[in-house]
C-alpha cells in the first residue's frame, strides 16, 4: 500500500520562512469549485463541501481534506460513502454526491470463483472453460463468447481508457463503459457518472463491435466497418454537422468499411484501406491539409496497419514506415518546433520497421519488430523513458531495463507510457501525478514521475494495457480488467469512487 504523498521541499521551505516572522499569520479556509484549483499537491480534487482534498492511503476512501479547509473537516479523511456507488452533480465538483446506483457483481471475472457454474456461455461441468475459470485442456478451451487469455477464460477483447472513463469491447461484440458521463461519453447511460460497467450502446444485429477508442468522446468500429461516436462534440469531433457540444450516439455516414479508428483531444480519424477521413478541430493541422475543419477531410493513404492519434497530432504505420502530422510544439513530429510548429502533411519519422506506435498528448513512442522502443516529443515528466527528463525532437532510445523481457506491445496515456514484455510483465514510465504508475516514494519522498521504465506489479501476466489521463488499466491473463489511479469519476469500475492505490478489478459481468 502506498503511503500519502509528501511535498517535503515546499513544506520545509515554507516552515523556514514563516518561522522567521515575529507575528502570527491567520490563514482563511480555502473554498474550491473545481479540481484544478486544488494544486497544492498531486491528485488534488475539490471534494464535498467545496474543500480541497489530496490522496492519502491512510484514509478508508483514499482522500484527506487539506489542512486549510474549514475547521470541522481540516485534515480529516473524506467520506465518499465506502463501497456504495454515488453519482455526482455535473454542475458542481465531480465528487459532489446526489444519488445512488447499485453495482452488478454477479458472474464478475474473478479466478477465485473457479468451479462456479456461471460461465458467460457454455458450462463444461469440469471447473474449466467458464468466465474466470482455467482454460480447458481438451475440447473447446472456453465457453461461448469467451477466450483463453493465458491462465483463464475471459469475455473482454479490448480495454480502452479515456480521459475520465473506461470502456471494454466484449468477445460477444458488446460494449461496456464506466466513469464520467458529463459529456455523454458513456453512450446509452443517462447518469452523469457510473462507478460500475454499464452497456454503452445497442449493438446492431449481425454487426458486433470490434474496436473502441476514447478520450472525452468515444467511438466504436463494427465488424462491417461502421463508425459510431458519442460524447464531447465542442469541436465537432463526434459529428461535423451537429451543433450541440455533447452529442448522442451518431453514425459517421461519411465513413464506410473502416478498418481503423483513432481519437485525438478534439478530432477523430478513420481509415478504410484506401483513404483516411478526419473531422473536428484543425487548428494544428491534425486533420491534414489546410482545410479549416470541421471536415470531414479525406486524404488518400492506401492500406495502413495502424492508425493512432495523440493530443493534436496523428500517425499511421504502413509496411513498417511511420508517418505523422499535426501539432509539433514539443517536437512530437520529430522536427524542430522552432522551424515547424505544425506539419499538415504526413511526414516520415526517422524510425524504421515499426510494429506499433503509442501517442500521448505531446509525445510519441514506437516499437519496432526487433523489440526496440524509441520516443520523442515532450519529456519533462519522463514520457520519453530515456532518463533525461527533457523534450527531444530527435528520436531517443528508451532505457529498457536489462532484466526485462523483449517488449511486444506499447500504449500511452496522456503523460505516461507502458509496455508489455514477452513474459507478460508490465513496464511503465512518465507521470505518476495521480498514481497512474503506482510508484512508491523514493528516499526523498518523491513519486511524481519516473524517467525510465519501472516494473508495475499487478499480480498476473498482462495481456493488454491502456492509459487515460490519470488512471491506467490492464487486461490480465486471468481474464480480469484491473485499474488504478484517480477514481473520483468512477473510472476504475470497482463500484466505488475510492482512489485506487493498488490494482482494483472492474466489476465486469460476463453473464
C-alpha positions as CSV (number, residue, x, y, z in Angstrom):
1,X,0.0,0.0,0.0
2,X,1.4,3.4,-0.9
3,X,1.9,6.0,1.7
4,X,0.5,9.5,1.5
5,X,2.2,11.9,-0.9
6,X,4.8,14.2,0.6
7,X,5.7,17.7,-0.5
8,X,8.6,17.8,1.8
9,X,10.6,20.5,0.0
10,X,7.7,23.0,-0.2
11,X,6.7,22.3,3.4
12,X,10.3,22.7,4.7
13,X,10.9,26.0,2.9
14,X,7.5,27.4,3.9
15,X,8.1,26.5,7.6
16,X,11.5,28.1,7.5
17,X,10.1,31.3,6.0
18,X,7.2,31.5,8.5
19,X,9.4,30.7,11.4
20,X,11.4,33.8,10.8
21,X,8.4,36.1,11.1
22,X,7.7,37.5,14.6
23,X,3.9,38.0,14.1
24,X,1.1,35.5,13.7
25,X,-0.5,34.5,10.4
26,X,-4.2,33.9,10.1
27,X,-5.0,31.6,7.2
28,X,-8.6,31.8,6.0
29,X,-10.1,28.5,4.8
30,X,-9.8,27.9,1.1
31,X,-13.1,27.2,-0.8
32,X,-12.8,25.5,-4.2
33,X,-15.3,25.0,-7.1
34,X,-13.3,22.7,-9.3
35,X,-10.5,20.2,-9.2
36,X,-8.0,22.4,-11.0
37,X,-8.0,24.8,-8.0
38,X,-6.6,22.1,-5.8
39,X,-3.0,22.1,-6.9
40,X,-1.1,22.2,-3.6
41,X,-0.2,18.5,-4.2
42,X,-0.6,15.8,-6.8
43,X,-4.1,14.3,-7.3
44,X,-6.0,17.1,-5.7
45,X,-9.8,17.2,-6.0
46,X,-12.5,19.6,-4.9
47,X,-14.3,17.3,-2.5
48,X,-17.8,17.6,-0.9
49,X,-18.4,21.0,0.8
50,X,-16.1,22.8,-1.6
51,X,-12.8,21.9,0.2
52,X,-9.6,20.6,-1.4
53,X,-8.6,17.0,-0.6
54,X,-5.5,15.0,-1.6
55,X,-4.7,11.3,-1.9
56,X,-3.8,9.6,1.4
57,X,-3.6,5.8,1.7
58,X,-4.3,6.1,5.4
59,X,-7.9,7.1,4.7
60,X,-10.6,4.5,4.0
61,X,-11.7,6.2,0.8
62,X,-8.2,7.3,-0.1
63,X,-8.6,11.1,0.3
64,X,-7.8,13.6,3.2
65,X,-9.0,17.2,3.4
66,X,-6.4,19.9,3.2
67,X,-5.2,21.3,6.5
68,X,-6.5,24.8,5.4
69,X,-10.1,23.5,4.9
70,X,-12.8,24.6,7.3
71,X,-12.0,23.7,10.9
72,X,-14.6,21.0,11.1
73,X,-13.1,18.9,8.3
74,X,-9.5,20.2,8.1
75,X,-7.0,17.3,8.0
76,X,-9.8,14.7,8.3
77,X,-10.5,11.8,5.9
78,X,-13.0,12.4,3.2
79,X,-16.0,10.1,3.4
80,X,-17.1,9.1,-0.1
81,X,-19.6,6.6,1.2
82,X,-17.4,3.5,1.3
83,X,-18.3,0.9,-1.3
84,X,-21.6,2.4,-2.2
85,X,-21.8,3.9,-5.7
86,X,-22.8,7.5,-5.8
87,X,-23.5,9.9,-8.7
88,X,-22.1,13.4,-8.8
89,X,-24.0,16.5,-9.9
90,X,-22.3,17.6,-13.2
91,X,-23.0,21.2,-12.4
92,X,-20.7,21.0,-9.4
93,X,-17.5,19.2,-8.4
94,X,-17.0,15.7,-9.7
95,X,-17.1,14.5,-6.1
96,X,-20.5,16.1,-5.2
97,X,-23.0,13.4,-4.4
98,X,-26.6,13.3,-5.2
99,X,-28.0,9.8,-5.9
100,X,-27.1,6.1,-5.7
101,X,-27.0,3.2,-8.1
102,X,-26.4,-0.5,-7.4
103,X,-23.4,-2.2,-8.9
104,X,-24.0,-5.6,-10.6
105,X,-21.4,-8.1,-9.4
106,X,-22.9,-11.5,-10.3
107,X,-20.6,-13.5,-12.6
108,X,-17.8,-10.9,-12.2
109,X,-14.5,-12.2,-13.6
110,X,-12.7,-13.5,-10.5
111,X,-10.4,-16.5,-10.7
112,X,-11.2,-17.2,-7.0
113,X,-14.6,-18.3,-8.2
114,X,-13.2,-21.2,-10.2
115,X,-15.6,-24.1,-10.3
116,X,-18.7,-21.8,-10.4
117,X,-21.5,-22.8,-12.8
118,X,-21.6,-19.2,-14.1
119,X,-19.7,-19.2,-17.4
120,X,-20.9,-16.4,-19.5
121,X,-21.5,-19.1,-22.2
122,X,-21.1,-22.8,-22.1
123,X,-20.7,-24.6,-18.7
124,X,-18.3,-27.5,-19.3
125,X,-19.1,-29.0,-15.9
126,X,-15.5,-29.7,-15.1
127,X,-14.5,-26.5,-13.4
128,X,-12.9,-25.2,-16.6
129,X,-13.9,-23.1,-19.5
130,X,-16.2,-20.6,-17.7
131,X,-15.5,-16.9,-17.1
132,X,-12.6,-16.7,-14.6
133,X,-12.0,-20.4,-14.7
134,X,-8.9,-22.2,-16.1
135,X,-8.9,-22.8,-19.8
136,X,-9.8,-26.4,-20.6
137,X,-7.0,-28.8,-21.7
138,X,-9.2,-30.7,-24.1
139,X,-12.1,-29.7,-26.4
140,X,-13.0,-26.0,-26.6
141,X,-10.8,-24.2,-24.2
142,X,-13.5,-21.7,-23.2
143,X,-17.3,-21.3,-23.4
144,X,-19.2,-19.2,-25.9
145,X,-18.2,-15.6,-26.1
146,X,-15.1,-16.3,-24.0
147,X,-11.4,-16.6,-24.9
148,X,-8.5,-18.2,-23.2
149,X,-6.2,-15.3,-22.2
150,X,-3.4,-17.4,-20.8
151,X,-4.4,-19.0,-17.5
152,X,-8.2,-18.4,-17.5
153,X,-11.2,-17.7,-19.7
154,X,-12.4,-14.1,-20.2
155,X,-15.0,-12.2,-22.0
156,X,-13.0,-9.0,-22.7
157,X,-11.5,-8.5,-26.1
158,X,-10.2,-4.9,-25.7
159,X,-9.9,-2.3,-22.9
160,X,-9.7,1.4,-23.5
161,X,-9.1,4.3,-21.1
162,X,-10.5,7.7,-21.9
163,X,-9.8,10.9,-20.1
164,X,-12.1,10.1,-17.2
165,X,-13.9,6.9,-18.3
166,X,-13.0,3.4,-19.4
167,X,-14.7,1.0,-21.8
168,X,-14.3,-2.6,-22.9
169,X,-15.3,-4.5,-26.0
170,X,-16.5,-8.0,-25.3
171,X,-15.9,-11.0,-27.4
172,X,-19.6,-11.1,-28.0
173,X,-19.3,-7.7,-29.7
174,X,-21.0,-5.8,-26.9
175,X,-19.6,-2.7,-25.2
176,X,-19.4,-1.8,-21.5
177,X,-18.3,1.6,-20.1
178,X,-17.9,3.3,-16.8
179,X,-16.7,6.5,-15.3
180,X,-17.5,10.1,-16.2
181,X,-20.6,10.8,-18.3
182,X,-21.0,14.5,-18.1
183,X,-20.2,14.8,-21.8
184,X,-22.3,11.8,-22.8
185,X,-19.1,9.7,-23.2
186,X,-20.7,6.5,-21.9
187,X,-23.3,6.4,-24.7
188,X,-26.6,5.0,-23.6
189,X,-26.3,5.9,-19.9
190,X,-28.5,8.8,-18.7
191,X,-26.5,9.2,-15.5
192,X,-23.6,11.8,-15.2
193,X,-21.4,9.1,-13.6
194,X,-21.2,5.3,-13.5
195,X,-18.9,3.6,-11.0
196,X,-19.6,0.1,-12.4
197,X,-19.7,-1.1,-16.0
198,X,-22.9,-0.5,-17.9
199,X,-23.9,-1.2,-21.6
200,X,-22.7,1.7,-23.7
201,X,-24.9,1.3,-26.8
202,X,-27.2,-1.1,-28.5
203,X,-25.2,-3.4,-30.8
204,X,-26.7,-3.8,-34.3
205,X,-27.7,-7.5,-35.0
206,X,-25.1,-9.1,-37.2
207,X,-22.7,-6.2,-36.8
208,X,-20.8,-6.7,-33.5
209,X,-18.3,-4.0,-32.2
210,X,-14.6,-4.9,-32.8
211,X,-12.8,-1.7,-31.7
212,X,-13.3,1.2,-29.3
213,X,-11.4,4.4,-28.8
214,X,-11.9,7.0,-26.1
215,X,-10.8,10.5,-25.0
216,X,-13.5,12.8,-23.8
217,X,-15.6,11.4,-26.6
218,X,-15.9,7.7,-27.6
219,X,-16.0,6.0,-31.0
220,X,-16.6,2.4,-31.9
221,X,-15.9,0.4,-35.1
222,X,-18.1,-2.5,-36.0
223,X,-17.2,-5.7,-37.8
224,X,-18.7,-4.3,-41.0
225,X,-16.6,-1.1,-40.7
226,X,-19.3,1.2,-39.4
227,X,-18.2,4.0,-37.1
228,X,-20.4,5.4,-34.3
229,X,-19.3,8.2,-31.9
230,X,-20.8,9.9,-28.8
231,X,-19.7,12.3,-26.2
232,X,-17.9,15.7,-26.3
233,X,-18.6,17.5,-29.6
234,X,-17.5,21.0,-28.9
235,X,-15.1,20.9,-31.9
236,X,-17.4,18.6,-33.9
237,X,-15.2,15.6,-33.2
238,X,-18.3,13.4,-33.0
239,X,-20.2,14.9,-35.9
240,X,-19.3,17.9,-38.1
241,X,-23.0,18.6,-38.7
242,X,-24.2,18.7,-35.1
243,X,-24.4,22.0,-33.2
244,X,-24.5,20.7,-29.6
245,X,-21.4,20.4,-27.6
246,X,-22.4,17.0,-26.2
247,X,-23.5,14.5,-28.8
248,X,-25.6,11.4,-28.6
249,X,-24.6,8.2,-30.5
250,X,-24.1,9.3,-34.1
251,X,-23.2,7.2,-37.1
252,X,-20.3,8.6,-39.2
253,X,-22.1,8.0,-42.5
254,X,-19.2,9.5,-44.4
255,X,-17.0,6.6,-43.4
256,X,-17.7,3.1,-44.9
257,X,-15.9,-0.2,-44.4
258,X,-13.4,1.3,-41.9
259,X,-10.7,-0.9,-40.6
260,X,-9.2,1.6,-38.1
261,X,-10.5,4.5,-35.9
262,X,-8.5,6.8,-33.6
263,X,-9.2,9.8,-31.5
264,X,-7.4,13.0,-30.5
265,X,-8.4,15.5,-27.9
266,X,-10.8,17.3,-30.3
267,X,-10.7,15.3,-33.5
268,X,-11.4,11.9,-34.9
269,X,-9.9,9.9,-37.8
270,X,-10.8,6.6,-39.5
271,X,-9.1,4.7,-42.3
272,X,-10.7,2.2,-44.8
273,X,-7.7,0.8,-46.7
274,X,-7.9,3.4,-49.4
275,X,-8.2,6.7,-47.6
276,X,-8.3,8.4,-44.2
277,X,-11.2,10.7,-43.1
278,X,-10.6,13.1,-40.2
279,X,-13.1,15.5,-38.6
280,X,-13.2,18.0,-35.8
281,X,-10.7,20.7,-34.8
282,X,-7.9,21.6,-37.2
283,X,-6.1,24.4,-35.5
284,X,-2.9,22.4,-35.5
285,X,-3.4,20.7,-38.9
286,X,-4.4,17.5,-37.2
287,X,-7.0,16.8,-39.9
288,X,-4.1,17.1,-42.5
289,X,-4.1,19.8,-45.2
290,X,-5.2,23.5,-44.8
291,X,-9.0,22.9,-44.6
292,X,-10.1,24.8,-41.5
293,X,-12.4,22.0,-40.4
294,X,-14.5,20.5,-39.0
295,X,-14.4,18.4,-42.2
296,X,-14.5,15.6,-42.8
297,X,-11.2,15.9,-44.6
298,X,-10.3,13.0,-46.8
299,X,-6.7,12.0,-47.6
300,X,-5.5,9.2,-49.8
301,X,-3.4,6.8,-47.8
302,X,-3.8,3.3,-49.1
303,X,-3.7,0.5,-46.6
304,X,-2.5,1.2,-43.1
305,X,-1.6,-1.4,-40.5
306,X,-2.0,1.1,-37.6
307,X,-3.8,4.4,-37.1
308,X,-3.1,6.4,-33.9
309,X,-4.0,9.9,-32.7
310,X,-2.3,11.9,-29.9
311,X,-3.4,15.2,-28.4
312,X,-3.5,17.3,-31.6
313,X,-1.4,15.1,-33.9
314,X,-1.6,11.7,-35.5
315,X,0.4,8.9,-37.1
316,X,-0.1,5.9,-39.4
317,X,2.1,2.8,-40.0
318,X,2.4,1.4,-43.5
319,X,4.6,-1.5,-44.2
320,X,6.8,-0.7,-41.2
321,X,7.1,3.0,-42.1
322,X,5.8,5.6,-39.6
323,X,4.4,8.9,-40.8
324,X,3.0,11.6,-38.5
325,X,1.4,15.1,-38.9
326,X,-0.3,17.9,-36.8
327,X,0.9,19.8,-33.8
328,X,4.7,19.8,-33.2
329,X,5.0,22.3,-30.3
330,X,7.0,19.8,-28.2
331,X,8.8,18.0,-31.1
332,X,6.2,15.2,-31.3
333,X,6.6,15.2,-35.2
334,X,10.3,14.6,-34.7
335,X,11.1,18.0,-36.2
336,X,12.5,21.2,-34.6
337,X,9.4,23.0,-33.3
338,X,11.0,26.4,-33.8
339,X,11.2,25.6,-37.5
340,X,7.8,23.8,-37.9
341,X,5.3,24.2,-35.0
342,X,2.8,22.3,-37.1
343,X,3.0,19.9,-40.0
344,X,0.0,19.5,-42.3
345,X,1.3,16.6,-44.5
346,X,2.1,13.2,-43.1
347,X,5.9,13.1,-42.6
348,X,8.0,10.0,-42.4
349,X,9.6,9.6,-39.0
350,X,13.2,8.6,-38.6
351,X,12.5,5.1,-37.2
352,X,12.1,2.0,-39.3
353,X,10.4,-1.4,-39.2
354,X,7.7,-0.1,-36.8
355,X,5.2,-2.7,-35.4
356,X,3.3,-0.4,-33.1
357,X,3.0,3.3,-32.2
358,X,1.7,4.9,-29.0
359,X,0.9,8.6,-28.8
360,X,0.3,10.7,-25.7
361,X,-0.8,14.3,-25.5
362,X,2.5,15.7,-26.7
363,X,4.9,12.7,-27.1
364,X,5.2,9.7,-29.3
365,X,6.8,6.2,-28.9
366,X,7.4,3.5,-31.5
367,X,8.0,-0.2,-31.0
368,X,10.0,-2.0,-33.8
369,X,9.7,-5.6,-34.9
370,X,13.1,-6.2,-33.3
371,X,11.7,-5.2,-29.9
372,X,13.4,-1.7,-29.6
373,X,11.4,1.2,-28.2
374,X,12.2,4.8,-29.1
375,X,10.3,8.0,-28.2
376,X,10.3,11.8,-29.0
377,X,8.4,14.9,-28.0
378,X,7.7,16.2,-24.5
379,X,9.9,14.5,-21.9
380,X,9.7,16.7,-18.8
381,X,7.8,14.1,-16.8
382,X,9.8,11.2,-18.1
383,X,7.5,10.4,-21.1
384,X,10.4,9.5,-23.3
385,X,11.9,7.0,-20.9
386,X,15.5,7.9,-21.7
387,X,16.5,9.0,-18.2
388,X,17.0,12.7,-19.1
389,X,13.6,14.3,-18.4
390,X,13.8,16.9,-21.2
391,X,12.0,17.4,-24.5
392,X,13.6,16.0,-27.7
393,X,12.6,16.3,-31.3
394,X,15.3,13.8,-32.1
395,X,14.3,10.2,-31.7
396,X,15.8,8.8,-28.4
397,X,16.1,5.2,-27.2
398,X,14.1,4.1,-24.2
399,X,16.4,2.9,-21.4
400,X,14.9,-0.6,-21.4
401,X,15.8,-2.5,-18.2
402,X,18.3,-5.4,-18.8
403,X,16.2,-7.6,-16.5
404,X,13.1,-7.1,-18.6
405,X,11.9,-9.4,-21.4
406,X,11.5,-8.3,-25.0
407,X,8.7,-5.7,-25.4
408,X,5.9,-6.9,-27.5
409,X,3.2,-4.2,-27.0
410,X,3.1,-0.5,-26.1
411,X,0.4,2.1,-25.2
412,X,0.5,5.7,-23.9
413,X,-1.7,7.6,-21.6
414,X,-1.8,11.4,-21.5
415,X,1.7,11.8,-20.0
416,X,2.9,8.3,-19.4
417,X,3.7,5.2,-21.4
418,X,3.6,1.5,-20.7
419,X,4.9,-1.6,-22.5
420,X,4.4,-5.3,-22.0
421,X,7.3,-7.7,-22.4
422,X,7.2,-11.3,-23.7
423,X,6.9,-12.7,-20.2
424,X,3.7,-10.7,-19.5
425,X,5.4,-8.2,-17.3
426,X,4.3,-4.5,-17.3
427,X,6.8,-1.7,-17.5
428,X,5.8,2.0,-17.4
429,X,7.5,5.4,-17.4
430,X,6.4,9.1,-17.2
431,X,3.9,10.9,-15.0
432,X,2.6,9.4,-11.7
433,X,0.9,12.7,-10.6
434,X,-2.3,10.8,-9.7
435,X,-0.8,7.4,-9.0
436,X,-1.2,6.1,-12.5
437,X,2.1,4.2,-12.2
438,X,1.7,3.1,-8.6
439,X,5.2,4.4,-7.8
440,X,6.5,4.1,-4.3
441,X,8.1,7.3,-2.9
442,X,11.9,7.3,-3.2
443,X,14.2,8.2,-0.3
444,X,13.4,11.9,-0.6
445,X,9.6,11.2,-0.7
446,X,9.2,11.9,-4.4
447,X,6.9,9.8,-6.6
448,X,5.7,12.3,-9.1
449,X,7.2,10.6,-12.2
450,X,9.9,8.2,-13.4
451,X,12.4,9.0,-16.1
452,X,13.0,5.3,-17.0
453,X,10.8,2.2,-17.2
454,X,9.9,0.6,-13.9
455,X,8.1,-2.7,-13.2
456,X,4.4,-2.2,-12.3
457,X,3.2,-5.3,-10.4
458,X,-0.4,-6.3,-11.0
459,X,-0.3,-9.8,-9.7
460,X,-0.8,-11.5,-13.0
461,X,0.6,-11.7,-16.5
462,X,-0.6,-8.7,-18.6
463,X,-2.3,-9.2,-22.0
464,X,-3.1,-5.6,-22.8
465,X,-2.6,-2.1,-21.2
466,X,-4.3,1.2,-21.7
467,X,-3.7,4.7,-20.2
468,X,-6.0,7.6,-19.5
469,X,-5.1,11.0,-18.2
470,X,-4.8,9.9,-14.5
471,X,-5.6,6.2,-14.5
472,X,-4.3,3.0,-16.0
473,X,-6.0,-0.3,-16.8
474,X,-4.8,-3.7,-17.8
475,X,-6.4,-6.9,-19.1
476,X,-4.8,-9.9,-17.3
477,X,-4.3,-13.4,-18.4
478,X,-6.7,-14.4,-15.7
479,X,-9.5,-12.6,-17.6
480,X,-9.9,-9.7,-15.3
481,X,-9.6,-6.0,-16.1
482,X,-7.8,-4.2,-13.3
483,X,-7.4,-0.4,-13.0
484,X,-5.7,2.1,-10.6
485,X,-5.1,5.8,-10.1
486,X,-7.8,8.5,-9.9
487,X,-11.3,7.3,-9.3
488,X,-13.3,10.4,-8.5
489,X,-15.5,9.8,-11.6
490,X,-15.7,6.0,-11.1
491,X,-13.2,5.3,-13.9
492,X,-11.7,2.4,-12.0
493,X,-15.0,0.5,-12.4
494,X,-15.0,-1.3,-9.0
495,X,-18.3,0.2,-7.9
496,X,-16.7,2.9,-5.7
497,X,-15.2,6.4,-6.0
498,X,-12.2,5.5,-3.8
499,X,-8.8,6.3,-5.1
500,X,-7.0,3.2,-6.2
501,X,-3.5,2.9,-4.8
502,X,-3.4,-0.7,-5.9
503,X,-5.0,-2.6,-8.8
504,X,-8.7,-2.9,-8.4
505,X,-10.8,-5.3,-10.5
506,X,-13.5,-3.8,-12.6
507,X,-16.9,-5.3,-11.9
508,X,-17.5,-6.8,-15.3
509,X,-20.4,-9.1,-15.7
510,X,-19.8,-11.9,-18.2
511,X,-23.2,-13.5,-17.7
